[in-house]
Every structure is written in C-alpha cells, then in structure tokens.
Amino acid sequence: MSHDNGTKKPDPATLLKTAHAQGTLSAQAMTALDVVDLGAQIQAGLGVAVDDVAASEVVLVTMMPDDSGSIASAGNERAVCDGHNLVLDALAASRQAGDVFVHTRYLNGHVLYPYASLDQAVRMSGRNYDANKGTPLYDQTLVLLATVLAKSQEFAHAGVPVRTVTLIISDGADAGSQRATARDVRAVVKDMLAQEHHVVAAMGISDGTTDFHRVYAEMGIPDRWILTPGNTSSEIRRAFQVFSQSAIAISAGGAVALGGFSN
C-alpha cells in the first residue's frame, strides 16, 4: 500500500456531491449523510490511492465488527476476531484476490485499516480489539456506508468498474447514536441497492431478545442479506464463513442485485 507521495487526497464531500449530481444519491440520502460531520471519518477509511491500483475492476469488501461490551461479556471476542480473519483468508485464497480491497472499521469508529490490498490488511486480535464500548449502530453505519460510497465513486471517476460488499455486525439494537436514525440509514441503503453493484449485509449475533430481522429491515437491509447466528463461537464463525462465500461469489462476477446468503 502506498503512502502519501504528494498526490492530493480525494475530498469525501466532493465525491458524495458528485454521486448526488450523477443521480446515484438522492436528496434524502445526502441529507442523511449530512446528519453526521463525516469528512474526517470517511477520509480515515479511504486508504489506497486509486492511481496505485492496477486492477481493471475492483471489489470493495468492508466490515464493521461490533466492539461493544456485550461481545466481551458473552465471551465472543475471539470468535469475532477469528471470523473477520477467516474472511480475509478466504478472499486471499480466491482467484480474484488481486482485485479485492478491504477496509475494517469497528462499530465505535476505530479504523483497524483503511482500504488496502489483502496482503496489507490487518488481522484482528486481542492486541487491536477490545470490546468494551457502546452500540452507536446508526451513526457508525452511516459513516461506514459513506466511506464505501466515496471510495467506489473515486474508482468510478477513474474509469474502474467497482462492486462493493459490506457487512455490519452487532449483537444488539442501536444504543448510543447521537445523530442518525434507522430512517437515515435506510435512505442511503436504498440508493446503494438501486445501483445494483452494492451489497449491504448484516449479522445480528443473538443476545436472546433483539429481533435483528426487524432492526436491520428498518435500516433498509434486505432480509436475504441478514445473518442471525446464535451466541456461540461456532455459530459466529459459521456466519462469517457464509459471508465470505458470498463475497467471493460477487468478486468472481456473481450478480450483486440477486441472490443473498445461502445458509
């Protein structure tokens, strides 16, 4: 991954305004994205310079692991780390590995690594992951999706076809969002899905009470792209495996708008 070599960093606000001007982001979605002052947070995730990418088409795989305290209290930190790393390993072993760029941002905003090639991705471990925070699900999902949109717009502007696969992970409903609502997220997800080259998926790790199909449906995520593993390490790892299989299928040219998880 290249470091700053004097090239001007793309401006996230300009990238999103261009998407709006081109009709891929509605006024409602732009208003939703304006709810949070996103510029610096998006910039932190953009990573690799488009000029340094040789691929003729790219797939952006983006993950947002939950780092709320309930993950730790349920004893699931290791399973979430293993699941994230399993996805990286599966993508790296695929024939499309050179076309895939990955980015992981924790649910409370910490960027583990910005968009990077698979060989530059950082594996999750107890050294860089401490699940002891809250669940600002709506606020941070908007940041994550805005980053996906800005990066995909950056590639598209350079004439590089791009597909995206995004996974949101939580073991509870929203608790702590300061600015965004489920409706705000829904407006952005709706526009992304209408473009037919974005997948927005979600994993709801059972806490025994939360109806994740309802929570994620309110955020606009199609039911077929929702995974609801039980609260055990094996089920969590299995859910990540299912996600990795879908990400590989999409990177191999699978129809993005169709399908869903085959679990």
PASEBA-1860 file (N, C-alpha, C; in nm, 3 decimals):
! residues 263
1> MSHDNGTK> 0.084/-0.119/0.000/0.000/0.000/0.000/0.088/0.124/0.000 ~ 0.060/0.215/-0.088/0.147/0.331/-0.099/0.115/0.432/0.010 ~ 0.216/0.508/0.047/0.195/0.616/0.141/0.181/0.746/0.063 ~ 0.161/0.852/0.134/0.139/0.980/0.067/0.261/1.016/-0.018 ~ 0.239/1.022/-0.148/0.350/1.053/-0.237/0.332/1.189/-0.303 ~ 0.258/1.273/-0.232/0.238/1.407/-0.285/0.109/1.421/-0.364 ~ 0.042/1.311/-0.393/-0.084/1.320/-0.465/-0.191/1.376/-0.372 ~ -0.279/1.454/-0.429/-0.383/1.517/-0.348/-0.485/1.414/-0.303
9> KPDPATLL> -0.515/1.416/-0.175/-0.613/1.321/-0.124/-0.752/1.361/-0.172 ~ -0.834/1.263/-0.208/-0.970/1.296/-0.253/-1.052/1.354/-0.139 ~ -1.139/1.446/-0.173/-1.224/1.509/-0.072/-1.355/1.431/-0.064 ~ -1.386/1.371/0.053/-1.507/1.289/0.065/-1.635/1.364/0.027 ~ -1.645/1.490/0.071/-1.767/1.567/0.043/-1.785/1.585/-0.107 ~ -1.677/1.611/-0.178/-1.684/1.627/-0.324/-1.726/1.497/-0.391 ~ -1.670/1.386/-0.344/-1.706/1.256/-0.402/-1.855/1.228/-0.385 ~ -1.909/1.256/-0.266/-2.050/1.230/-0.241/-2.139/1.328/-0.320
17> KTAHAQGT> -2.095/1.453/-0.330/-2.173/1.551/-0.409/-2.176/1.511/-0.556 ~ -2.065/1.455/-0.604/-2.062/1.408/-0.744/-2.160/1.294/-0.763 ~ -2.165/1.202/-0.666/-2.261/1.092/-0.674/-2.404/1.145/-0.677 ~ -2.428/1.248/-0.598/-2.562/1.310/-0.597/-2.591/1.376/-0.731 ~ -2.493/1.447/-0.785/-2.511/1.515/-0.913/-2.536/1.415/-1.026 ~ -2.477/1.299/-1.015/-2.495/1.195/-1.118/-2.624/1.115/-1.098 ~ -2.694/1.144/-0.990/-2.823/1.079/-0.967/-2.817/0.949/-0.890 ~ -2.698/0.911/-0.841/-2.689/0.785/-0.768/-2.717/0.801/-0.619
25> LSAQAMTA> -2.712/0.923/-0.570/-2.751/0.951/-0.431/-2.863/1.053/-0.431 ~ -2.973/1.017/-0.370/-3.091/1.105/-0.366/-3.069/1.220/-0.268 ~ -3.158/1.318/-0.278/-3.152/1.431/-0.184/-3.171/1.382/-0.041 ~ -3.259/1.283/-0.025/-3.285/1.229/0.109/-3.158/1.164/0.167 ~ -3.087/1.089/0.082/-2.964/1.025/0.128/-2.858/1.130/0.160 ~ -2.847/1.232/0.077/-2.748/1.338/0.103/-2.779/1.409/0.236 ~ -2.907/1.431/0.262/-2.946/1.492/0.389/-2.908/1.400/0.504 ~ -2.931/1.270/0.487/-2.895/1.173/0.592/-2.745/1.173/0.618
33> LDVVDLGA> -2.667/1.179/0.510/-2.522/1.177/0.526/-2.471/1.306/0.587 ~ -2.550/1.411/0.575/-2.512/1.540/0.632/-2.540/1.545/0.781 ~ -2.616/1.443/0.830/-2.652/1.439/0.970/-2.526/1.432/1.057 ~ -2.428/1.358/1.009/-2.303/1.343/1.083/-2.194/1.419/1.007 ~ -2.107/1.485/1.079/-1.996/1.554/1.014/-1.894/1.447/0.974 ~ -1.908/1.399/0.852/-1.841/1.275/0.814/-1.702/1.289/0.755 ~ -1.667/1.407/0.710/-1.546/1.423/0.629/-1.423/1.352/0.680 ~ -1.382/1.385/0.803/-1.258/1.328/0.857/-1.273/1.178/0.880
41> QIQAGLGV> -1.392/1.136/0.921/-1.414/0.993/0.947/-1.408/0.912/0.817 ~ -1.465/0.967/0.710/-1.456/0.898/0.580/-1.312/0.896/0.532 ~ -1.246/1.009/0.542/-1.107/1.019/0.495/-1.019/0.913/0.560 ~ -1.046/0.884/0.687/-0.965/0.786/0.761/-0.976/0.646/0.702 ~ -1.082/0.621/0.626/-1.102/0.488/0.571/-1.065/0.472/0.425 ~ -1.037/0.583/0.354/-1.022/0.576/0.208/-0.897/0.500/0.163 ~ -0.788/0.515/0.236/-0.673/0.429/0.213/-0.609/0.439/0.076 ~ -0.591/0.324/0.012/-0.510/0.310/-0.108/-0.548/0.412/-0.216
49> AVDDVAAS> -0.445/0.471/-0.278/-0.468/0.566/-0.386/-0.512/0.492/-0.511 ~ -0.617/0.540/-0.576/-0.669/0.475/-0.695/-0.562/0.464/-0.803 ~ -0.476/0.562/-0.813/-0.369/0.561/-0.915/-0.271/0.446/-0.894 ~ -0.266/0.394/-0.772/-0.173/0.285/-0.742/-0.234/0.147/-0.764 ~ -0.358/0.144/-0.812/-0.429/0.017/-0.831/-0.424/-0.022/-0.979 ~ -0.371/-0.142/-1.004/-0.356/-0.187/-1.143/-0.477/-0.266/-1.192 ~ -0.566/-0.305/-1.101/-0.679/-0.390/-1.139/-0.771/-0.318/-1.237 ~ -0.826/-0.394/-1.333/-0.917/-0.335/-1.431/-1.058/-0.322/-1.375
57> EVVLVTMM> -1.087/-0.395/-1.270/-1.211/-0.377/-1.194/-1.181/-0.415/-1.050 ~ -1.256/-0.358/-0.957/-1.226/-0.384/-0.816/-1.353/-0.423/-0.741 ~ -1.329/-0.495/-0.631/-1.436/-0.527/-0.537/-1.393/-0.475/-0.401 ~ -1.478/-0.394/-0.339/-1.451/-0.340/-0.207/-1.527/-0.423/-0.104 ~ -1.455/-0.488/-0.015/-1.517/-0.567/0.092/-1.491/-0.494/0.223 ~ -1.599/-0.454/0.288/-1.591/-0.366/0.404/-1.662/-0.431/0.521 ~ -1.597/-0.433/0.637/-1.658/-0.496/0.755/-1.658/-0.401/0.873 ~ -1.764/-0.410/0.954/-1.775/-0.328/1.076/-1.805/-0.419/1.195
65> PDDSGSIA> -1.700/-0.481/1.253/-1.720/-0.567/1.369/-1.765/-0.489/1.492 ~ -1.856/-0.548/1.566/-1.907/-0.490/1.690/-1.797/-0.494/1.797 ~ -1.769/-0.379/1.859/-1.675/-0.379/1.972/-1.743/-0.326/2.098 ~ -1.872/-0.362/2.112/-1.946/-0.323/2.232/-1.916/-0.420/2.345 ~ -1.940/-0.376/2.467/-1.907/-0.455/2.585/-1.978/-0.589/2.592 ~ -2.097/-0.598/2.530/-2.171/-0.724/2.538/-2.103/-0.836/2.462 ~ -2.022/-0.802/2.359/-1.944/-0.905/2.288/-1.847/-0.971/2.386 ~ -1.781/-0.890/2.466/-1.685/-0.943/2.563/-1.756/-1.020/2.675
73> SAGNERAV> -1.867/-0.964/2.724/-1.933/-1.029/2.836/-1.993/-1.163/2.796 ~ -2.021/-1.179/2.665/-2.071/-1.308/2.616/-1.956/-1.403/2.580 ~ -1.833/-1.355/2.593/-1.718/-1.439/2.562/-1.693/-1.458/2.413 ~ -1.735/-1.360/2.332/-1.730/-1.378/2.187/-1.622/-1.296/2.116 ~ -1.532/-1.234/2.191/-1.428/-1.154/2.125/-1.343/-1.241/2.030 ~ -1.302/-1.356/2.077/-1.217/-1.443/1.995/-1.291/-1.487/1.869 ~ -1.418/-1.519/1.882/-1.495/-1.566/1.765/-1.508/-1.455/1.660 ~ -1.527/-1.331/1.705/-1.538/-1.219/1.610/-1.403/-1.197/1.540
81> CDGHNLVL> -1.294/-1.203/1.617/-1.161/-1.191/1.555/-1.139/-1.303/1.453 ~ -1.169/-1.426/1.494/-1.149/-1.540/1.404/-1.234/-1.527/1.278 ~ -1.358/-1.480/1.295/-1.449/-1.467/1.181/-1.399/-1.364/1.081 ~ -1.358/-1.249/1.132/-1.302/-1.144/1.045/-1.181/-1.198/0.969 ~ -1.092/-1.265/1.041/-0.969/-1.316/0.978/-0.998/-1.426/0.878 ~ -1.101/-1.505/0.907/-1.144/-1.609/0.813/-1.186/-1.548/0.680 ~ -1.257/-1.436/0.685/-1.299/-1.368/0.563/-1.176/-1.324/0.482 ~ -1.079/-1.264/0.551/-0.956/-1.221/0.482/-0.886/-1.340/0.417
89> DALAASRQ> -0.875/-1.451/0.491/-0.807/-1.570/0.438/-0.880/-1.627/0.317 ~ -1.012/-1.631/0.325/-1.091/-1.687/0.215/-1.076/-1.602/0.089 ~ -1.081/-1.470/0.107/-1.064/-1.380/-0.007/-0.924/-1.392/-0.066 ~ -0.823/-1.403/0.021/-0.685/-1.412/-0.025/-0.660/-1.541/-0.103 ~ -0.737/-1.644/-0.072/-0.721/-1.772/-0.141/-0.802/-1.780/-0.270 ~ -0.882/-1.678/-0.297/-0.968/-1.680/-0.416/-0.891/-1.633/-0.539 ~ -0.941/-1.669/-0.656/-0.874/-1.630/-0.780/-0.880/-1.480/-0.803 ~ -0.973/-1.413/-0.741/-0.991/-1.269/-0.761/-0.916/-1.185/-0.658
97> AGDVFVHT> -0.829/-1.249/-0.579/-0.766/-1.181/-0.466/-0.703/-1.047/-0.505 ~ -0.643/-1.038/-0.624/-0.576/-0.916/-0.665/-0.670/-0.800/-0.694 ~ -0.799/-0.831/-0.712/-0.897/-0.727/-0.743/-0.971/-0.678/-0.618 ~ -0.945/-0.742/-0.504/-1.021/-0.714/-0.382/-0.945/-0.617/-0.292 ~ -1.017/-0.516/-0.244/-0.961/-0.422/-0.147/-1.053/-0.421/-0.025 ~ -0.993/-0.424/0.092/-1.069/-0.443/0.215/-1.049/-0.327/0.311 ~ -1.147/-0.306/0.396/-1.143/-0.199/0.496/-1.225/-0.246/0.615 ~ -1.167/-0.232/0.735/-1.241/-0.268/0.856/-1.240/-0.151/0.954
105> RYLNGHVL> -1.360/-0.116/0.997/-1.381/-0.009/1.096/-1.470/-0.067/1.205 ~ -1.429/-0.057/1.330/-1.510/-0.112/1.438/-1.636/-0.029/1.458 ~ -1.733/-0.089/1.524/-1.864/-0.027/1.541/-1.858/0.106/1.616 ~ -1.752/0.126/1.696/-1.740/0.253/1.767/-1.643/0.350/1.701 ~ -1.608/0.321/1.573/-1.538/0.421/1.492/-1.389/0.401/1.473 ~ -1.328/0.307/1.546/-1.183/0.287/1.528/-1.156/0.221/1.393 ~ -1.069/0.282/1.313/-1.032/0.224/1.183/-0.917/0.127/1.205 ~ -0.945/-0.003/1.189/-0.839/-0.102/1.202/-0.741/-0.090/1.085
113> YPYASLDQ> -0.795/-0.073/0.965/-0.713/-0.041/0.848/-0.804/0.021/0.742 ~ -0.753/0.121/0.669/-0.830/0.180/0.559/-0.825/0.086/0.438 ~ -0.894/0.120/0.331/-0.895/0.033/0.212/-0.753/-0.001/0.171 ~ -0.730/-0.131/0.158/-0.597/-0.181/0.128/-0.609/-0.312/0.053 ~ -0.502/-0.350/-0.014/-0.499/-0.483/-0.076/-0.498/-0.587/0.035 ~ -0.534/-0.710/0.001/-0.547/-0.814/0.103/-0.417/-0.839/0.177 ~ -0.305/-0.825/0.109/-0.177/-0.851/0.176/-0.138/-0.740/0.273 ~ -0.212/-0.628/0.269/-0.186/-0.517/0.361/-0.289/-0.511/0.474
121> AVRMSGRN> -0.390/-0.596/0.469/-0.496/-0.592/0.570/-0.442/-0.636/0.706 ~ -0.499/-0.580/0.811/-0.456/-0.611/0.947/-0.551/-0.715/1.007 ~ -0.497/-0.819/1.061/-0.579/-0.921/1.124/-0.624/-0.875/1.262 ~ -0.743/-0.913/1.300/-0.795/-0.879/1.432/-0.735/-0.973/1.536 ~ -0.706/-0.917/1.654/-0.653/-0.997/1.765/-0.679/-0.921/1.894 ~ -0.646/-0.984/2.003/-0.661/-0.917/2.133/-0.575/-0.793/2.147 ~ -0.476/-0.778/2.059/-0.389/-0.661/2.065/-0.455/-0.536/2.006 ~ -0.547/-0.556/1.913/-0.607/-0.438/1.848/-0.760/-0.434/1.860
129> YDANKGTP> -0.815/-0.525/1.940/-0.962/-0.534/1.952/-0.997/-0.553/2.098 ~ -1.071/-0.457/2.152/-1.114/-0.461/2.292/-1.260/-0.421/2.296 ~ -1.346/-0.522/2.310/-1.491/-0.496/2.304/-1.538/-0.445/2.440 ~ -1.540/-0.314/2.455/-1.577/-0.256/2.585/-1.656/-0.127/2.569 ~ -1.719/-0.109/2.452/-1.784/0.019/2.424/-1.934/0.003/2.406 ~ -1.997/0.100/2.338/-2.141/0.100/2.320/-2.184/0.050/2.183 ~ -2.307/0.085/2.142/-2.361/0.036/2.015/-2.423/0.151/1.935 ~ -2.341/0.244/1.885/-2.393/0.354/1.803/-2.419/0.305/1.660
137> LYDQTLVL> -2.511/0.212/1.647/-2.528/0.139/1.522/-2.563/0.230/1.404 ~ -2.656/0.323/1.424/-2.700/0.407/1.312/-2.591/0.508/1.272 ~ -2.533/0.574/1.372/-2.428/0.673/1.342/-2.314/0.610/1.263 ~ -2.266/0.496/1.311/-2.147/0.439/1.251/-2.177/0.365/1.120 ~ -2.297/0.313/1.106/-2.333/0.253/0.977/-2.333/0.361/0.868 ~ -2.380/0.480/0.901/-2.376/0.590/0.803/-2.232/0.625/0.767 ~ -2.144/0.631/0.866/-2.003/0.659/0.837/-1.946/0.551/0.745 ~ -1.975/0.426/0.779/-1.923/0.314/0.700/-1.974/0.320/0.556
145> LATVLAKS> -2.105/0.338/0.539/-2.162/0.339/0.404/-2.114/0.461/0.325 ~ -2.098/0.573/0.393/-2.045/0.692/0.325/-1.902/0.667/0.276 ~ -1.825/0.591/0.353/-1.689/0.557/0.312/-1.691/0.465/0.191 ~ -1.779/0.366/0.194/-1.795/0.276/0.078/-1.833/0.355/-0.046 ~ -1.928/0.445/-0.031/-1.974/0.525/-0.144/-1.864/0.616/-0.198 ~ -1.792/0.680/-0.107/-1.686/0.772/-0.150/-1.577/0.695/-0.224 ~ -1.538/0.579/-0.171/-1.431/0.502/-0.235/-1.477/0.447/-0.370 ~ -1.600/0.399/-0.376/-1.649/0.346/-0.503/-1.663/0.458/-0.606
153> QEFAHAGV> -1.702/0.577/-0.561/-1.711/0.692/-0.650/-1.572/0.731/-0.702 ~ -1.473/0.720/-0.615/-1.336/0.753/-0.653/-1.287/0.659/-0.764 ~ -1.314/0.530/-0.748/-1.276/0.434/-0.852/-1.355/0.458/-0.981 ~ -1.485/0.480/-0.967/-1.569/0.502/-1.085/-1.523/0.624/-1.163 ~ -1.485/0.729/-1.091/-1.437/0.852/-1.156/-1.310/0.825/-1.236 ~ -1.231/0.727/-1.191/-1.107/0.691/-1.262/-1.133/0.589/-1.372 ~ -1.260/0.556/-1.394/-1.296/0.463/-1.501/-1.280/0.316/-1.465 ~ -1.272/0.287/-1.334/-1.256/0.149/-1.289/-1.390/0.097/-1.238
161> PVRTVTLI> -1.448/-0.006/-1.302/-1.574/-0.062/-1.252/-1.554/-0.116/-1.110 ~ -1.655/-0.094/-1.026/-1.642/-0.134/-0.886/-1.770/-0.198/-0.835 ~ -1.754/-0.302/-0.757/-1.864/-0.364/-0.683/-1.828/-0.360/-0.535 ~ -1.927/-0.354/-0.450/-1.899/-0.347/-0.307/-1.984/-0.448/-0.230 ~ -1.922/-0.501/-0.125/-1.990/-0.593/-0.033/-1.957/-0.547/0.109 ~ -2.058/-0.511/0.184/-2.038/-0.452/0.316/-2.109/-0.536/0.421 ~ -2.042/-0.561/0.533/-2.101/-0.639/0.642/-2.100/-0.558/0.771 ~ -2.220/-0.538/0.827/-2.238/-0.471/0.955/-2.261/-0.581/1.059
169> ISDGADAG> -2.195/-0.573/1.173/-2.204/-0.677/1.274/-2.242/-0.614/1.408 ~ -2.345/-0.669/1.472/-2.384/-0.620/1.604/-2.447/-0.733/1.684 ~ -2.436/-0.724/1.816/-2.509/-0.821/1.899/-2.617/-0.751/1.981 ~ -2.661/-0.635/1.929/-2.770/-0.564/1.995/-2.826/-0.456/1.906 ~ -2.941/-0.402/1.946/-3.001/-0.291/1.871/-2.922/-0.164/1.901 ~ -2.952/-0.057/1.826/-2.882/0.070/1.846/-2.894/0.117/1.990 ~ -2.781/0.158/2.044/-2.779/0.222/2.176/-2.663/0.320/2.175 ~ -2.693/0.446/2.162/-2.584/0.545/2.169/-2.567/0.632/2.047
177> SQRATARD> -2.644/0.609/1.941/-2.633/0.700/1.826/-2.678/0.839/1.868 ~ -2.599/0.939/1.831/-2.627/1.077/1.871/-2.702/1.154/1.764 ~ -2.684/1.115/1.637/-2.733/1.200/1.528/-2.822/1.128/1.429 ~ -2.790/1.003/1.398/-2.858/0.934/1.289/-2.969/0.843/1.342 ~ -3.065/0.816/1.254/-3.175/0.725/1.286/-3.175/0.609/1.186 ~ -3.257/0.510/1.213/-3.270/0.398/1.119/-3.318/0.450/0.983 ~ -3.402/0.550/0.986/-3.455/0.607/0.861/-3.344/0.672/0.777 ~ -3.250/0.737/0.844/-3.137/0.797/0.772/-3.056/0.688/0.702
185> VRAVVKDM> -3.027/0.580/0.774/-2.951/0.469/0.716/-3.027/0.410/0.598 ~ -3.158/0.394/0.617/-3.242/0.334/0.513/-3.235/0.412/0.382 ~ -3.233/0.544/0.391/-3.229/0.628/0.270/-3.101/0.601/0.191 ~ -2.990/0.584/0.261/-2.863/0.559/0.193/-2.858/0.418/0.137 ~ -2.902/0.320/0.216/-2.903/0.181/0.170/-2.991/0.167/0.046 ~ -3.105/0.232/0.047/-3.198/0.224/-0.067/-3.131/0.271/-0.195 ~ -3.059/0.381/-0.188/-2.990/0.433/-0.307/-2.879/0.339/-0.352 ~ -2.806/0.283/-0.255/-2.699/0.191/-0.290/-2.754/0.067/-0.362
193> LAQEHHVV> -2.860/0.011/-0.308/-2.916/-0.110/-0.367/-2.974/-0.083/-0.506 ~ -3.023/0.037/-0.528/-3.080/0.072/-0.658/-2.974/0.072/-0.767 ~ -2.847/0.090/-0.729/-2.739/0.092/-0.828/-2.701/-0.048/-0.874 ~ -2.740/-0.149/-0.798/-2.722/-0.289/-0.836/-2.576/-0.335/-0.841 ~ -2.485/-0.258/-0.785/-2.350/-0.312/-0.769/-2.300/-0.301/-0.625 ~ -2.395/-0.278/-0.535/-2.364/-0.278/-0.392/-2.444/-0.387/-0.321 ~ -2.380/-0.457/-0.228/-2.450/-0.543/-0.134/-2.427/-0.485/0.006 ~ -2.534/-0.467/0.080/-2.523/-0.427/0.221/-2.583/-0.541/0.302
201> AAMGISDG> -2.497/-0.607/0.378/-2.538/-0.723/0.456/-2.519/-0.694/0.605 ~ -2.584/-0.774/0.687/-2.574/-0.751/0.831/-2.577/-0.883/0.906 ~ -2.506/-0.886/1.018/-2.505/-1.001/1.106/-2.554/-0.956/1.243 ~ -2.654/-1.026/1.293/-2.704/-0.998/1.428/-2.674/-1.117/1.517 ~ -2.575/-1.102/1.605/-2.537/-1.211/1.695/-2.635/-1.213/1.812 ~ -2.702/-1.323/1.832/-2.813/-1.331/1.926/-2.776/-1.283/2.066 ~ -2.860/-1.194/2.120/-2.847/-1.157/2.261/-2.967/-1.210/2.340 ~ -3.047/-1.292/2.272/-3.162/-1.353/2.339/-3.290/-1.273/2.331
209> TTDFHRVY> -3.280/-1.146/2.293/-3.400/-1.063/2.291/-3.420/-0.982/2.162 ~ -3.312/-0.936/2.100/-3.324/-0.844/1.986/-3.374/-0.916/1.861 ~ -3.475/-0.856/1.796/-3.524/-0.906/1.668/-3.441/-0.840/1.558 ~ -3.332/-0.906/1.518/-3.240/-0.844/1.423/-3.301/-0.829/1.284 ~ -3.393/-0.918/1.247/-3.457/-0.901/1.117/-3.534/-0.769/1.114 ~ -3.596/-0.733/1.225/-3.669/-0.607/1.232/-3.572/-0.489/1.236 ~ -3.469/-0.498/1.322/-3.372/-0.389/1.336/-3.308/-0.356/1.201 ~ -3.263/-0.459/1.132/-3.193/-0.434/1.006/-3.290/-0.399/0.893
217> AEMGIPDR> -3.411/-0.453/0.898/-3.511/-0.415/0.797/-3.542/-0.266/0.806 ~ -3.548/-0.214/0.929/-3.573/-0.070/0.947/-3.458/0.013/0.890 ~ -3.339/-0.047/0.881/-3.223/0.020/0.823/-3.215/-0.002/0.672 ~ -3.313/-0.074/0.616/-3.320/-0.092/0.472/-3.248/-0.214/0.418 ~ -3.197/-0.298/0.505/-3.119/-0.414/0.460/-3.214/-0.528/0.425 ~ -3.203/-0.584/0.304/-3.293/-0.691/0.262/-3.280/-0.814/0.351 ~ -3.390/-0.879/0.376/-3.390/-0.995/0.466/-3.293/-1.103/0.420 ~ -3.279/-1.117/0.290/-3.193/-1.225/0.239/-3.045/-1.199/0.265
225> WILTPGNT> -3.012/-1.076/0.307/-2.874/-1.042/0.337/-2.852/-1.023/0.487 ~ -2.938/-1.086/0.568/-2.925/-1.078/0.714/-2.891/-1.216/0.769 ~ -2.785/-1.223/0.847/-2.744/-1.346/0.915/-2.774/-1.331/1.064 ~ -2.828/-1.435/1.126/-2.862/-1.428/1.269/-2.806/-1.549/1.344 ~ -2.673/-1.553/1.360/-2.615/-1.666/1.434/-2.653/-1.661/1.581 ~ -2.652/-1.777/1.643/-2.670/-1.782/1.788/-2.544/-1.731/1.857 ~ -2.551/-1.725/1.989/-2.443/-1.665/2.066/-2.338/-1.769/2.105 ~ -2.289/-1.842/2.005/-2.180/-1.936/2.031/-2.069/-1.912/1.930
233> SSEIRRAF> -1.947/-1.946/1.970/-1.832/-1.922/1.882/-1.848/-1.993/1.749 ~ -1.894/-2.117/1.752/-1.904/-2.194/1.627/-2.006/-2.133/1.533 ~ -2.119/-2.086/1.587/-2.222/-2.024/1.502/-2.175/-1.891/1.444 ~ -2.100/-1.816/1.525/-2.048/-1.687/1.476/-1.947/-1.710/1.364 ~ -1.857/-1.805/1.384/-1.758/-1.835/1.279/-1.827/-1.883/1.152 ~ -1.929/-1.965/1.169/-2.004/-2.016/1.053/-2.069/-1.901/0.976 ~ -2.122/-1.803/1.047/-2.187/-1.689/0.980/-2.084/-1.609/0.900 ~ -1.966/-1.588/0.956/-1.860/-1.520/0.880/-1.821/-1.600/0.757
241> QVFSQSAI> -1.821/-1.732/0.770/-1.787/-1.818/0.657/-1.890/-1.801/0.544 ~ -2.017/-1.796/0.581/-2.123/-1.775/0.482/-2.103/-1.641/0.411 ~ -2.070/-1.537/0.489/-2.043/-1.406/0.429/-1.926/-1.414/0.332 ~ -1.819/-1.481/0.372/-1.701/-1.488/0.286/-1.733/-1.557/0.154 ~ -1.817/-1.660/0.159/-1.855/-1.730/0.035/-1.930/-1.637/-0.059 ~ -2.019/-1.555/-0.003/-2.094/-1.459/-0.086/-2.001/-1.353/-0.142 ~ -1.907/-1.304/-0.061/-1.813/-1.202/-0.107/-1.728/-1.256/-0.222 ~ -1.686/-1.381/-0.211/-1.606/-1.442/-0.317/-1.689/-1.458/-0.444
249> AISAGGAV> -1.814/-1.502/-0.429/-1.901/-1.519/-0.546/-1.921/-1.386/-0.618 ~ -1.939/-1.279/-0.542/-1.959/-1.147/-0.602/-1.831/-1.098/-0.667 ~ -1.716/-1.124/-0.605/-1.589/-1.081/-0.664/-1.558/-1.159/-0.791 ~ -1.616/-1.277/-0.803/-1.596/-1.358/-0.924/-1.694/-1.321/-1.034 ~ -1.775/-1.218/-1.011/-1.866/-1.171/-1.113/-2.010/-1.213/-1.091 ~ -2.037/-1.265/-0.972/-2.174/-1.305/-0.942/-2.266/-1.185/-0.940 ~ -2.392/-1.208/-0.974/-2.489/-1.098/-0.979/-2.508/-1.041/-0.841 ~ -2.479/-0.912/-0.826/-2.488/-0.847/-0.697/-2.632/-0.826/-0.654
257> ALGGFSN> -2.715/-0.784/-0.748/-2.851/-0.747/-0.710/-2.935/-0.868/-0.672 ~ -2.897/-0.983/-0.723/-2.974/-1.105/-0.696/-2.917/-1.174/-0.574 ~ -2.962/-1.295/-0.555/-2.901/-1.379/-0.453/-2.929/-1.335/-0.312 ~ -2.832/-1.357/-0.228/-2.847/-1.342/-0.086/-2.764/-1.451/-0.023 ~ -2.769/-1.463/0.107/-2.690/-1.566/0.173/-2.752/-1.703/0.149 ~ -2.668/-1.799/0.118/-2.718/-1.935/0.102/-2.671/-2.014/0.224 ~ -2.738/-1.993/0.337/-2.700/-2.063/0.460/-2.811/-2.155/0.504
END
